Amino acid sequence: MRTALLTAAALLSFGGAAQAQTTVIERDRPAVVVDRPASESKSVTVHDHGDGCVTKTVRKENDMGDSKTVKKESCD
């Protein structure tokens, strides 16, 4: 009798463990706001070399006088 009860309990526990449960966790992400200074100037120069190569130069300068120039060349 005791063996039958243990067997029944084991079968019930395996049956309960076989059922899958799904948990969904939802998170609210805050909005990302990027503030750019209004006093920043930007100039873009594109130069086509005629042989399939194009050079693009971007120059940025802020109100403090700090500047950054990036030059990119691509050829087809």
VMD Tcl script that builds the backbone (N, CA, C; Angstrom):
set m [mol new atoms 228]
animate dup $m
set s [atomselect $m all]
$s set {name element resname resid chain x y z} {
  {N N MET 1 A 0.819 -1.184 0.000}
  {CA C MET 1 A 0.000 0.000 0.000}
  {C C MET 1 A 0.872 1.261 0.000}
  {N N ARG 2 A 1.910 1.189 0.809}
  {CA C ARG 2 A 2.800 2.345 0.875}
  {C C ARG 2 A 3.500 2.575 -0.461}
  {N N THR 3 A 3.871 1.503 -1.144}
  {CA C THR 3 A 4.515 1.601 -2.446}
  {C C THR 3 A 3.566 2.227 -3.462}
  {N N ALA 4 A 2.310 1.896 -3.395}
  {CA C ALA 4 A 1.315 2.443 -4.319}
  {C C ALA 4 A 1.146 3.939 -4.097}
  {N N LEU 5 A 1.143 4.361 -2.839}
  {CA C LEU 5 A 1.016 5.789 -2.543}
  {C C LEU 5 A 2.244 6.570 -3.024}
  {N N LEU 6 A 3.444 6.015 -2.820}
  {CA C LEU 6 A 4.654 6.658 -3.286}
  {C C LEU 6 A 4.687 6.744 -4.809}
  {N N THR 7 A 4.241 5.697 -5.473}
  {CA C THR 7 A 4.202 5.682 -6.936}
  {C C THR 7 A 3.213 6.731 -7.450}
  {N N ALA 8 A 2.052 6.824 -6.813}
  {CA C ALA 8 A 1.037 7.795 -7.222}
  {C C ALA 8 A 1.559 9.228 -6.999}
  {N N ALA 9 A 2.220 9.445 -5.885}
  {CA C ALA 9 A 2.760 10.770 -5.604}
  {C C ALA 9 A 3.847 11.136 -6.607}
  {N N ALA 10 A 4.677 10.176 -6.971}
  {CA C ALA 10 A 5.734 10.433 -7.946}
  {C C ALA 10 A 5.139 10.757 -9.310}
  {N N LEU 11 A 4.122 10.028 -9.712}
  {CA C LEU 11 A 3.478 10.284 -11.008}
  {C C LEU 11 A 2.811 11.656 -11.035}
  {N N LEU 12 A 2.173 12.051 -9.924}
  {CA C LEU 12 A 1.532 13.363 -9.876}
  {C C LEU 12 A 2.563 14.493 -9.918}
  {N N SER 13 A 3.703 14.278 -9.255}
  {CA C SER 13 A 4.717 15.333 -9.277}
  {C C SER 13 A 5.351 15.463 -10.662}
  {N N PHE 14 A 5.552 14.347 -11.361}
  {CA C PHE 14 A 6.093 14.426 -12.720}
  {C C PHE 14 A 5.098 15.070 -13.675}
  {N N GLY 15 A 3.825 14.789 -13.493}
  {CA C GLY 15 A 2.792 15.396 -14.334}
  {C C GLY 15 A 2.715 16.889 -14.127}
  {N N GLY 16 A 2.859 17.353 -12.909}
  {CA C GLY 16 A 2.847 18.785 -12.617}
  {C C GLY 16 A 4.076 19.485 -13.150}
  {N N ALA 17 A 5.218 18.797 -13.125}
  {CA C ALA 17 A 6.449 19.398 -13.622}
  {C C ALA 17 A 6.468 19.462 -15.144}
  {N N ALA 18 A 5.698 18.628 -15.808}
  {CA C ALA 18 A 5.691 18.580 -17.263}
  {C C ALA 18 A 4.918 19.752 -17.869}
  {N N GLN 19 A 4.072 20.393 -17.089}
  {CA C GLN 19 A 3.311 21.519 -17.616}
  {C C GLN 19 A 4.230 22.737 -17.708}
  {N N ALA 20 A 4.236 23.358 -18.877}
  {CA C ALA 20 A 5.109 24.515 -19.099}
  {C C ALA 20 A 4.422 25.786 -18.631}
  {N N GLN 21 A 5.198 26.682 -18.069}
  {CA C GLN 21 A 4.690 27.976 -17.649}
  {C C GLN 21 A 5.485 29.057 -18.361}
  {N N THR 22 A 4.792 30.079 -18.804}
  {CA C THR 22 A 5.441 31.183 -19.493}
  {C C THR 22 A 5.245 32.451 -18.680}
  {N N THR 23 A 6.329 33.148 -18.455}
  {CA C THR 23 A 6.283 34.414 -17.734}
  {C C THR 23 A 6.734 35.518 -18.676}
  {N N VAL 24 A 5.935 36.546 -18.808}
  {CA C VAL 24 A 6.256 37.676 -19.664}
  {C C VAL 24 A 6.579 38.869 -18.770}
  {N N ILE 25 A 7.772 39.426 -18.961}
  {CA C ILE 25 A 8.194 40.590 -18.197}
  {C C ILE 25 A 8.234 41.774 -19.143}
  {N N GLU 26 A 7.457 42.800 -18.837}
  {CA C GLU 26 A 7.413 43.985 -19.673}
  {C C GLU 26 A 8.078 45.129 -18.929}
  {N N ARG 27 A 8.891 45.887 -19.646}
  {CA C ARG 27 A 9.585 47.024 -19.051}
  {C C ARG 27 A 9.261 48.273 -19.839}
  {N N ASP 28 A 8.995 49.327 -19.134}
  {CA C ASP 28 A 8.762 50.617 -19.773}
  {C C ASP 28 A 10.092 51.345 -19.826}
  {N N ARG 29 A 10.530 51.644 -21.031}
  {CA C ARG 29 A 11.802 52.347 -21.201}
  {C C ARG 29 A 11.538 53.839 -21.322}
  {N N PRO 30 A 12.333 54.642 -20.659}
  {CA C PRO 30 A 12.133 56.085 -20.781}
  {C C PRO 30 A 12.559 56.571 -22.159}
  {N N ALA 31 A 11.955 57.647 -22.593}
  {CA C ALA 31 A 12.304 58.229 -23.883}
  {C C ALA 31 A 13.701 58.826 -23.814}
  {N N VAL 32 A 14.443 58.680 -24.889}
  {CA C VAL 32 A 15.791 59.229 -24.960}
  {C C VAL 32 A 15.725 60.565 -25.675}
  {N N VAL 33 A 16.238 61.577 -25.019}
  {CA C VAL 33 A 16.237 62.920 -25.587}
  {C C VAL 33 A 17.683 63.366 -25.746}
  {N N VAL 34 A 18.037 63.764 -26.956}
  {CA C VAL 34 A 19.386 64.234 -27.237}
  {C C VAL 34 A 19.300 65.721 -27.520}
  {N N ASP 35 A 19.948 66.499 -26.680}
  {CA C ASP 35 A 19.971 67.949 -26.875}
  {C C ASP 35 A 21.223 68.331 -27.639}
  {N N ARG 36 A 21.039 69.015 -28.733}
  {CA C ARG 36 A 22.170 69.510 -29.514}
  {C C ARG 36 A 22.250 71.019 -29.319}
  {N N PRO 37 A 23.434 71.522 -29.161}
  {CA C PRO 37 A 23.545 72.974 -28.976}
  {C C PRO 37 A 23.071 73.729 -30.213}
  {N N ALA 38 A 22.314 74.780 -29.974}
  {CA C ALA 38 A 21.774 75.574 -31.078}
  {C C ALA 38 A 22.853 76.406 -31.739}
  {N N SER 39 A 23.952 76.623 -31.039}
  {CA C SER 39 A 24.996 77.489 -31.578}
  {C C SER 39 A 26.066 76.706 -32.334}
  {N N GLU 40 A 25.779 75.463 -32.687}
  {CA C GLU 40 A 26.746 74.644 -33.424}
  {C C GLU 40 A 26.559 74.860 -34.919}
  {N N SER 41 A 27.653 75.100 -35.644}
  {CA C SER 41 A 27.568 75.248 -37.095}
  {C C SER 41 A 28.172 74.009 -37.755}
  {N N LYS 42 A 27.619 73.655 -38.905}
  {CA C LYS 42 A 28.047 72.449 -39.612}
  {C C LYS 42 A 28.105 72.750 -41.098}
  {N N SER 43 A 29.206 72.364 -41.743}
  {CA C SER 43 A 29.308 72.535 -43.183}
  {C C SER 43 A 29.701 71.201 -43.803}
  {N N VAL 44 A 29.098 70.897 -44.936}
  {CA C VAL 44 A 29.345 69.640 -45.648}
  {C C VAL 44 A 29.808 69.984 -47.057}
  {N N THR 45 A 30.929 69.379 -47.466}
  {CA C THR 45 A 31.461 69.581 -48.811}
  {C C THR 45 A 31.604 68.217 -49.469}
  {N N VAL 46 A 31.033 68.084 -50.670}
  {CA C VAL 46 A 31.131 66.833 -51.427}
  {C C VAL 46 A 31.882 67.142 -52.713}
  {N N HIS 47 A 32.946 66.369 -52.986}
  {CA C HIS 47 A 33.768 66.588 -54.173}
  {C C HIS 47 A 33.802 65.293 -54.984}
  {N N ASP 48 A 33.288 65.348 -56.209}
  {CA C ASP 48 A 33.297 64.193 -57.118}
  {C C ASP 48 A 34.531 64.303 -58.000}
  {N N HIS 49 A 35.420 63.318 -57.926}
  {CA C HIS 49 A 36.680 63.357 -58.663}
  {C C HIS 49 A 36.530 62.995 -60.141}
  {N N GLY 50 A 35.414 62.398 -60.526}
  {CA C GLY 50 A 35.185 62.044 -61.922}
  {C C GLY 50 A 35.657 60.647 -62.285}
  {N N ASP 51 A 36.458 60.032 -61.440}
  {CA C ASP 51 A 36.940 58.675 -61.727}
  {C C ASP 51 A 36.213 57.625 -60.877}
  {N N GLY 52 A 35.041 57.984 -60.349}
  {CA C GLY 52 A 34.272 57.061 -59.521}
  {C C GLY 52 A 34.503 57.261 -58.035}
  {N N CYS 53 A 35.399 58.159 -57.666}
  {CA C CYS 53 A 35.687 58.428 -56.252}
  {C C CYS 53 A 34.999 59.721 -55.825}
  {N N VAL 54 A 34.460 59.700 -54.620}
  {CA C VAL 54 A 33.781 60.857 -54.062}
  {C C VAL 54 A 34.361 61.116 -52.677}
  {N N THR 55 A 34.688 62.378 -52.402}
  {CA C THR 55 A 35.194 62.772 -51.091}
  {C C THR 55 A 34.152 63.644 -50.414}
  {N N LYS 56 A 33.817 63.301 -49.162}
  {CA C LYS 56 A 32.853 64.078 -48.381}
  {C C LYS 56 A 33.560 64.584 -47.130}
  {N N THR 57 A 33.497 65.888 -46.913}
  {CA C THR 57 A 34.122 66.506 -45.753}
  {C C THR 57 A 33.047 67.197 -44.924}
  {N N VAL 58 A 33.008 66.869 -43.624}
  {CA C VAL 58 A 32.046 67.471 -42.702}
  {C C VAL 58 A 32.844 68.204 -41.622}
  {N N ARG 59 A 32.513 69.489 -41.428}
  {CA C ARG 59 A 33.203 70.294 -40.412}
  {C C ARG 59 A 32.170 70.874 -39.467}
  {N N LYS 60 A 32.375 70.631 -38.153}
  {CA C LYS 60 A 31.478 71.156 -37.126}
  {C C LYS 60 A 32.268 72.086 -36.223}
  {N N GLU 61 A 31.610 73.172 -35.815}
  {CA C GLU 61 A 32.230 74.116 -34.886}
  {C C GLU 61 A 31.188 74.572 -33.873}
  {N N ASN 62 A 31.558 74.585 -32.580}
  {CA C ASN 62 A 30.624 75.031 -31.552}
  {C C ASN 62 A 30.886 76.489 -31.197}
  {N N ASP 63 A 30.098 77.026 -30.265}
  {CA C ASP 63 A 30.208 78.435 -29.914}
  {C C ASP 63 A 31.495 78.768 -29.156}
  {N N MET 64 A 32.192 77.760 -28.653}
  {CA C MET 64 A 33.463 77.973 -27.958}
  {C C MET 64 A 34.634 78.051 -28.934}
  {N N GLY 65 A 34.387 77.766 -30.209}
  {CA C GLY 65 A 35.444 77.790 -31.210}
  {C C GLY 65 A 36.094 76.443 -31.440}
  {N N ASP 66 A 35.642 75.402 -30.719}
  {CA C ASP 66 A 36.176 74.061 -30.936}
  {C C ASP 66 A 35.597 73.509 -32.227}
  {N N SER 67 A 36.465 72.912 -33.054}
  {CA C SER 67 A 35.980 72.376 -34.329}
  {C C SER 67 A 36.467 70.946 -34.517}
  {N N LYS 68 A 35.713 70.232 -35.353}
  {CA C LYS 68 A 36.051 68.848 -35.694}
  {C C LYS 68 A 35.772 68.669 -37.175}
  {N N THR 69 A 36.737 68.101 -37.889}
  {CA C THR 69 A 36.589 67.855 -39.323}
  {C C THR 69 A 36.757 66.361 -39.583}
  {N N VAL 70 A 35.815 65.789 -40.334}
  {CA C VAL 70 A 35.861 64.381 -40.702}
  {C C VAL 70 A 35.813 64.298 -42.216}
  {N N LYS 71 A 36.728 63.527 -42.795}
  {CA C LYS 71 A 36.814 63.389 -44.248}
  {C C LYS 71 A 36.658 61.918 -44.585}
  {N N LYS 72 A 35.786 61.623 -45.561}
  {CA C LYS 72 A 35.526 60.247 -45.968}
  {C C LYS 72 A 35.599 60.166 -47.489}
  {N N GLU 73 A 36.332 59.177 -47.972}
  {CA C GLU 73 A 36.470 58.980 -49.418}
  {C C GLU 73 A 35.958 57.598 -49.763}
  {N N SER 74 A 35.142 57.523 -50.789}
  {CA C SER 74 A 34.646 56.227 -51.239}
  {C C SER 74 A 34.797 56.131 -52.746}
  {N N CYS 75 A 35.231 54.976 -53.202}
  {CA C CYS 75 A 35.427 54.726 -54.632}
  {C C CYS 75 A 34.614 53.511 -55.046}
  {N N ASP 76 A 33.969 53.626 -56.207}
  {CA C ASP 76 A 33.186 52.491 -56.731}
  {C C ASP 76 A 34.017 51.643 -57.646}
}
mol reanalyze $m
mol bondsrecalc $m
mol representation Tube
mol addrep $m
